[in-house]
């Protein structure tokens, strides 16, 4: 009980600024959504099993000061022998605020953690879009963005090591 009075004095905030590392989502939004149902209504009667192709890409850009935009692009297409049943392209974004983070931490937040946070919301948009197009909702499987981020960093490190070991003039 005697130490309660020292709690405030133990905080070392220097000149009163909050200089602790912080990162978080400010807002999230659909930036672009395209839904194509090019062979309707015939595609609703197709009996062959469709092939579902899902691609995604992550981008980030500085907006102003401590604010960045992270963009999770997801493209899904359902194809059968008769043609394309549906195609969905989604650009789901977030404004992200970050301060007092080291470059490595901010890069990991932008390209691994933020897409992990955004994915469930983007997944719902795609499920609703495919359902609204007349098909069963496409429920995307979870994606391990942190694992993919680590794999990408390892691949880049291996490429850099391979490039360093080559003699000049060889391609």
CORJOFEN-V672630 format. One record per pair of residues at least 12 apart in sequence whose ideal C-beta (glycine too) atoms are under 10 Angstrom apart, sorted by the first residue. I is the first residue (numbers start at 1). J is the second residue. D is the distance in whole Angstrom. If there is no record, write none. Layout:
{{I | J | D} {I | J | D}}
This chain:
{{17 | 100 | 10} {18 | 99 | 8} {18 | 100 | 8} {19 | 99 | 8} {19 | 100 | 6} {20 | 99 | 9} {20 | 100 | 6} {21 | 98 | 8} {21 | 99 | 7} {21 | 100 | 5} {21 | 101 | 5} {21 | 102 | 8} {21 | 105 | 7} {21 | 106 | 9} {21 | 109 | 10} {22 | 66 | 9} {22 | 97 | 7} {22 | 98 | 7} {22 | 99 | 5} {22 | 100 | 7} {22 | 101 | 8} {23 | 66 | 9} {23 | 68 | 10} {23 | 96 | 7} {23 | 97 | 7} {23 | 98 | 4} {23 | 99 | 8} {23 | 100 | 9} {23 | 101 | 6} {23 | 105 | 8} {23 | 106 | 7} {23 | 108 | 10} {23 | 109 | 5} {23 | 110 | 9} {23 | 113 | 8} {23 | 114 | 8} {24 | 94 | 10} {24 | 96 | 7} {24 | 97 | 6} {24 | 98 | 8} {24 | 99 | 10} {24 | 109 | 9} {24 | 114 | 10} {24 | 117 | 9} {25 | 70 | 9} {25 | 94 | 5} {25 | 95 | 7} {25 | 96 | 6} {25 | 97 | 8} {25 | 113 | 10} {25 | 114 | 7} {25 | 117 | 6} {25 | 118 | 8} {26 | 63 | 10} {26 | 66 | 10} {26 | 67 | 7} {26 | 68 | 10} {26 | 69 | 10} {26 | 94 | 7} {26 | 95 | 4} {26 | 96 | 7} {26 | 97 | 5} {27 | 93 | 9} {27 | 94 | 7} {27 | 95 | 5} {27 | 96 | 9} {27 | 97 | 10} {28 | 70 | 9} {28 | 72 | 10} {28 | 92 | 7} {28 | 93 | 7} {28 | 94 | 4} {28 | 95 | 8} {28 | 96 | 9} {28 | 114 | 10} {28 | 117 | 8} {28 | 118 | 6} {28 | 121 | 6} {28 | 122 | 9} {29 | 69 | 10} {29 | 91 | 10} {29 | 92 | 8} {29 | 93 | 6} {29 | 94 | 8} {29 | 95 | 8} {29 | 121 | 10} {30 | 90 | 7} {30 | 91 | 7} {30 | 92 | 6} {30 | 93 | 8} {30 | 121 | 9} {30 | 122 | 9} {30 | 125 | 6} {30 | 129 | 10} {31 | 69 | 9} {31 | 71 | 7} {31 | 72 | 10} {31 | 73 | 9} {31 | 90 | 9} {31 | 91 | 4} {31 | 92 | 7} {31 | 93 | 5} {31 | 94 | 10} {32 | 71 | 9} {32 | 73 | 9} {32 | 89 | 7} {32 | 90 | 7} {32 | 91 | 4} {32 | 92 | 9} {32 | 93 | 9} {33 | 88 | 8} {33 | 89 | 7} {33 | 90 | 5} {33 | 91 | 7} {33 | 92 | 9} {33 | 125 | 7} {33 | 126 | 9} {33 | 128 | 10} {33 | 129 | 7} {34 | 75 | 9} {34 | 87 | 8} {34 | 88 | 7} {34 | 89 | 4} {34 | 90 | 8} {34 | 91 | 9} {34 | 129 | 9} {35 | 76 | 10} {35 | 86 | 7} {35 | 87 | 8} {35 | 88 | 5} {35 | 89 | 8} {35 | 90 | 9} {35 | 126 | 9} {35 | 128 | 10} {35 | 129 | 5} {35 | 130 | 8} {35 | 132 | 7} {35 | 133 | 5} {36 | 77 | 9} {36 | 84 | 7} {36 | 85 | 10} {36 | 86 | 6} {36 | 87 | 4} {36 | 88 | 8} {36 | 89 | 8} {36 | 133 | 8} {37 | 78 | 10} {37 | 84 | 9} {37 | 85 | 8} {37 | 86 | 5} {37 | 87 | 8} {37 | 88 | 10} {37 | 129 | 10} {37 | 130 | 9} {37 | 132 | 9} {37 | 133 | 5} {37 | 134 | 7} {37 | 135 | 8} {38 | 83 | 7} {38 | 84 | 6} {38 | 85 | 8} {38 | 86 | 8} {38 | 87 | 8} {39 | 80 | 9} {39 | 82 | 7} {39 | 83 | 5} {39 | 84 | 6} {39 | 85 | 7} {39 | 86 | 9} {40 | 85 | 8} {40 | 86 | 8} {40 | 133 | 8} {40 | 134 | 6} {40 | 135 | 9} {41 | 134 | 8} {42 | 82 | 7} {42 | 83 | 9} {42 | 85 | 10} {43 | 78 | 9} {43 | 80 | 8} {43 | 82 | 7} {43 | 83 | 7} {43 | 84 | 8} {43 | 85 | 4} {43 | 86 | 8} {43 | 133 | 10} {43 | 134 | 8} {43 | 135 | 8} {44 | 85 | 8} {44 | 133 | 10} {44 | 134 | 6} {44 | 135 | 8} {45 | 82 | 9} {46 | 78 | 10} {46 | 80 | 5} {46 | 81 | 8} {46 | 82 | 5} {46 | 83 | 9} {46 | 85 | 7} {47 | 80 | 9} {47 | 81 | 10} {47 | 82 | 9} {48 | 80 | 5} {48 | 81 | 5} {48 | 82 | 7} {49 | 80 | 7} {49 | 81 | 9} {50 | 77 | 9} {50 | 78 | 4} {50 | 79 | 6} {50 | 80 | 5} {50 | 81 | 9} {50 | 82 | 10} {50 | 84 | 9} {50 | 85 | 6} {50 | 86 | 9} {50 | 135 | 9} {51 | 77 | 8} {51 | 78 | 7} {51 | 79 | 5} {51 | 80 | 7} {51 | 81 | 9} {51 | 85 | 10} {52 | 76 | 7} {52 | 77 | 7} {52 | 78 | 5} {52 | 79 | 8} {52 | 85 | 9} {52 | 86 | 10} {52 | 130 | 10} {52 | 138 | 7} {52 | 140 | 9} {53 | 75 | 8} {53 | 76 | 7} {53 | 77 | 5} {53 | 78 | 8} {53 | 79 | 7} {53 | 87 | 9} {54 | 74 | 7} {54 | 75 | 7} {54 | 76 | 5} {54 | 77 | 8} {54 | 88 | 10} {54 | 126 | 9} {54 | 138 | 8} {54 | 140 | 6} {54 | 141 | 9} {54 | 143 | 9} {55 | 73 | 8} {55 | 74 | 7} {55 | 75 | 5} {55 | 76 | 8} {55 | 77 | 9} {55 | 89 | 10} {56 | 72 | 7} {56 | 73 | 6} {56 | 74 | 5} {56 | 75 | 7} {56 | 76 | 9} {56 | 90 | 9} {56 | 115 | 8} {56 | 119 | 9} {56 | 122 | 9} {56 | 140 | 9} {56 | 143 | 7} {56 | 145 | 9} {56 | 148 | 9} {57 | 71 | 8} {57 | 72 | 8} {57 | 73 | 5} {57 | 74 | 8} {57 | 75 | 8} {57 | 91 | 9} {57 | 115 | 10} {58 | 70 | 7} {58 | 71 | 7} {58 | 72 | 6} {58 | 73 | 8} {58 | 110 | 8} {58 | 111 | 6} {58 | 112 | 9} {58 | 114 | 8} {58 | 115 | 5} {58 | 118 | 9} {58 | 145 | 8} {58 | 148 | 9} {58 | 149 | 9} {58 | 152 | 10} {59 | 71 | 4} {59 | 72 | 8} {59 | 73 | 7} {59 | 91 | 9} {59 | 93 | 9} {59 | 110 | 9} {59 | 111 | 9} {59 | 115 | 10} {60 | 93 | 10} {60 | 94 | 10} {60 | 96 | 8} {60 | 106 | 9} {60 | 107 | 8} {60 | 109 | 9} {60 | 110 | 4} {60 | 111 | 6} {60 | 114 | 8} {60 | 115 | 9} {61 | 110 | 9} {62 | 110 | 10} {63 | 95 | 7} {63 | 96 | 9} {63 | 97 | 10} {65 | 97 | 9} {65 | 98 | 10} {65 | 99 | 9} {66 | 96 | 9} {66 | 97 | 5} {66 | 98 | 6} {66 | 99 | 5} {66 | 100 | 9} {66 | 101 | 9} {66 | 106 | 10} {67 | 95 | 6} {67 | 96 | 7} {67 | 97 | 6} {67 | 98 | 8} {67 | 99 | 10} {68 | 94 | 9} {68 | 95 | 7} {68 | 96 | 5} {68 | 97 | 8} {68 | 98 | 7} {68 | 106 | 8} {68 | 109 | 9} {68 | 110 | 6} {68 | 114 | 9} {69 | 93 | 6} {69 | 94 | 7} {69 | 95 | 6} {69 | 96 | 7} {69 | 110 | 9} {70 | 92 | 9} {70 | 93 | 6} {70 | 94 | 5} {70 | 95 | 8} {70 | 96 | 6} {70 | 109 | 9} {70 | 110 | 6} {70 | 111 | 8} {70 | 113 | 10} {70 | 114 | 4} {70 | 115 | 7} {70 | 117 | 9} {70 | 118 | 7} {71 | 91 | 6} {71 | 92 | 8} {71 | 93 | 5} {71 | 94 | 8} {71 | 114 | 10} {71 | 115 | 9} {71 | 118 | 9} {72 | 90 | 8} {72 | 91 | 8} {72 | 92 | 5} {72 | 93 | 7} {72 | 94 | 8} {72 | 114 | 8} {72 | 115 | 5} {72 | 116 | 10} {72 | 117 | 10} {72 | 118 | 5} {72 | 119 | 7} {72 | 121 | 9} {72 | 122 | 6} {72 | 143 | 10} {72 | 145 | 9} {73 | 89 | 7} {73 | 90 | 7} {73 | 91 | 5} {73 | 92 | 8} {73 | 93 | 9} {73 | 122 | 9} {74 | 88 | 8} {74 | 89 | 8} {74 | 90 | 5} {74 | 91 | 8} {74 | 92 | 7} {74 | 118 | 10} {74 | 119 | 9} {74 | 122 | 6} {74 | 123 | 8} {74 | 125 | 9} {74 | 126 | 6} {74 | 140 | 7} {74 | 143 | 9} {75 | 87 | 8} {75 | 88 | 7} {75 | 89 | 5} {75 | 90 | 8} {75 | 91 | 10} {75 | 126 | 10} {76 | 88 | 5} {76 | 89 | 8} {76 | 90 | 8} {76 | 126 | 6} {76 | 129 | 9} {76 | 130 | 8} {76 | 138 | 6} {76 | 140 | 8} {77 | 89 | 9} {78 | 130 | 8} {78 | 133 | 10} {78 | 135 | 7} {78 | 136 | 10} {78 | 138 | 8} {85 | 130 | 9} {85 | 133 | 9} {85 | 134 | 9} {85 | 135 | 7} {86 | 129 | 8} {86 | 130 | 6} {86 | 133 | 5} {86 | 134 | 8} {86 | 135 | 6} {86 | 138 | 8} {87 | 130 | 10} {87 | 133 | 9} {88 | 125 | 9} {88 | 126 | 6} {88 | 127 | 10} {88 | 129 | 5} {88 | 130 | 6} {88 | 133 | 8} {88 | 138 | 7} {89 | 126 | 10} {89 | 129 | 10} {90 | 122 | 6} {90 | 123 | 10} {90 | 125 | 6} {90 | 126 | 6} {90 | 129 | 7} {91 | 122 | 9} {92 | 115 | 9} {92 | 118 | 6} {92 | 119 | 9} {92 | 121 | 7} {92 | 122 | 4} {92 | 123 | 9} {92 | 124 | 10} {92 | 125 | 6} {92 | 126 | 9} {93 | 114 | 10} {93 | 118 | 8} {93 | 122 | 10} {94 | 110 | 10} {94 | 114 | 6} {94 | 115 | 9} {94 | 117 | 7} {94 | 118 | 6} {94 | 121 | 9} {96 | 109 | 7} {96 | 110 | 7} {96 | 113 | 10} {96 | 114 | 6} {96 | 117 | 9} {96 | 118 | 10} {98 | 110 | 8} {98 | 114 | 10} {104 | 153 | 10} {107 | 149 | 9} {107 | 153 | 9} {108 | 146 | 8} {108 | 149 | 7} {108 | 150 | 9} {108 | 153 | 9} {110 | 149 | 10} {111 | 145 | 8} {111 | 146 | 10} {111 | 148 | 9} {111 | 149 | 6} {111 | 152 | 8} {111 | 153 | 10} {112 | 144 | 9} {112 | 145 | 5} {112 | 146 | 5} {112 | 147 | 9} {112 | 148 | 8} {112 | 149 | 4} {112 | 150 | 8} {112 | 152 | 9} {112 | 153 | 10} {113 | 145 | 8} {113 | 146 | 7} {113 | 149 | 9} {114 | 145 | 9} {115 | 143 | 8} {115 | 145 | 5} {115 | 146 | 9} {115 | 148 | 9} {115 | 149 | 9} {116 | 142 | 9} {116 | 143 | 8} {116 | 144 | 8} {116 | 145 | 4} {116 | 146 | 6} {116 | 148 | 10} {116 | 149 | 9} {117 | 145 | 9} {118 | 145 | 9} {119 | 140 | 8} {119 | 142 | 7} {119 | 143 | 6} {119 | 145 | 7} {120 | 140 | 10} {120 | 142 | 8} {122 | 140 | 8} {123 | 137 | 10} {123 | 138 | 9} {123 | 139 | 7} {123 | 140 | 5} {123 | 141 | 9} {123 | 142 | 8} {123 | 143 | 9} {124 | 137 | 9} {124 | 139 | 9} {124 | 140 | 10} {126 | 138 | 6} {126 | 139 | 9} {126 | 140 | 6} {127 | 139 | 6} {127 | 140 | 8}}
